[in-house]
Amino acid sequence: MIETPDGLHTMNFVCFLTTFTFIFVFGLMIWERIPRMYLAIFGAVLTLVWGVFDIQEAISFVNWETIGFLLGMFLLIEILVESGFFRWLALNIAGKLKYDPLKILIFFPAVSFVLAAFMGSITVMAFLAVVTLELSRLLKFDPAPVVVSEVVMANIGGSATIMGDPPNIILGTVLGFNFNDFLLHNGPIAILSGAVALGVSFLMNKKSFSAPVQPAALEGIKNIAPGTQIKDSYLLTCGLIGMGFALFFLITKPWLNELGIPIYISTASLLPAFFILALGGKRIYQHHFMRKIDAETIMFFIGLFILIGALEKRFIIQSTADFLASWFKTSAGFITAIFWGSGIISALVDNVPLVMAMTVIIKQSVAAQIVSGAGILVWAVSLAVDLGGNLTPIGASANVVAYALLEKSHVKVGWVRWLKLALPQGLAALLVSYAGVMLKLHLKFF
């Protein structure tokens, strides 16, 4: 079908409106005077008004796997919160770390890195951030630097394996790379990048976290027996069993699927959560857990997926990536453009559609012999989008979850403070990763 001049003009005008809507909504999010949920939904509705797509197609751009997974995890976490589990866990960890906030600043992000490589960054942050917030209440320290560092390390850790983050799954399945490939090529770079990011966080926050805990607070926490914090042992049992099944399904999902047992990321958390809610009895029903979930975060995700879907539908993401790549013709220059272009764009938009666009660019660049193999571009894109997501509160799903948990606990972060805390760590990690990718290119090890 040949587009008429009027048709092309209309298409270009819709592209302009779509881009303007995203920039406008994004700017209002940074301004922070309007709740981000309303802004995301407003932006999504505007894309329908501009005729980017109809309501059915807009809904198809929502990643319902993510939405379902978050709903299930929020429910399981609420059950554990109500039981007193996180407060019990926080007291035990505080004792093991000698009630030292500086050790918490190092220990928790390091744990986040390791867990995210195998469980996914959203799962890790949904659990770890709650424990951190409980510890901060008990020891009277500011949780924001710890939680932000946990997010940064979770996103870096997620880059180390094919199961650690959705972009890696897409790159691996579409372009033919497996678990061992990611572990061999991304793993060492991720470890080094994580160590540097953690060092930056330590240097940034060392002074404020070195102050001794107030004697009254320290004496008070030592006098609290962890076991006394369990409010309902039945809820605790249900919550732990449900969370255990969710983690089991997430870890064994590839093998279960091979055996013909279809397990999706969403059902991994939804199945145990709703099994407990449906069959848990009156002691579960009386808590009305569905009323306690973070509906604002879920609605924010839905609006954001539609808004980003509009950019994808109009090929704005792919056109931007193509434009960046066209600046450079040598392998080193092309990889540099791909790495930093992907990293910067992933700080502003969801990395799943971005990676989908990048797989096309990788195939085209290999066919055009701009690079000698797809491997080096896969590692560059994977590291760039995973680590680039650290730079803003909406750059990755783990960021959104952590940001929402901080706000729900009345810890004011805001875009400006997030950038102050995350940018130095995120940029340091990106620089180390870029150096690692360039070294691999030089050694032809990809």
Secondary structure, 3 states (H helix, E strand, C coil): CCCCHHHHHHHHHHHHHHHHHHHHHHHHHHHCCCCHHHHHHHHHHHHHHCCCCCHHHHHHCCCHHHHHHHHHHHHHHHHHHHHCHHHHHHHHHHHHCCCCHHHHHHHHHHHHHHHHHHHCHHHHHHHHHHHHHHHHHHHCCCCHHHHHHHHHHHHHHHCCCCCCCHHHHHHHHHHCCCHHHHHHHCHHHHHHHHHHHHHHHHHHHHHHHHCCCCHHHHHHHHCCCHHHHCCCHHHHHHHHHHHHHHHHHHHHHHHHHHCCCCCCHHHHHHHHHHHHHHHCCHHHHCCCHHHCCCHHHHHHHHHHHHHHHHHHHCCHHHHHHHHHHHCCCCHHHHHHHHHHHHHHHHCCCCHHHHHHHHHHHHHHHHHCCCCCCHHHHHHHHHHHHHHHHHHCCCCCHHHHHHHHHHHHCCCCCHHHHHHHHHHHHHHHHHHHHHHHHHHHHHHCCC
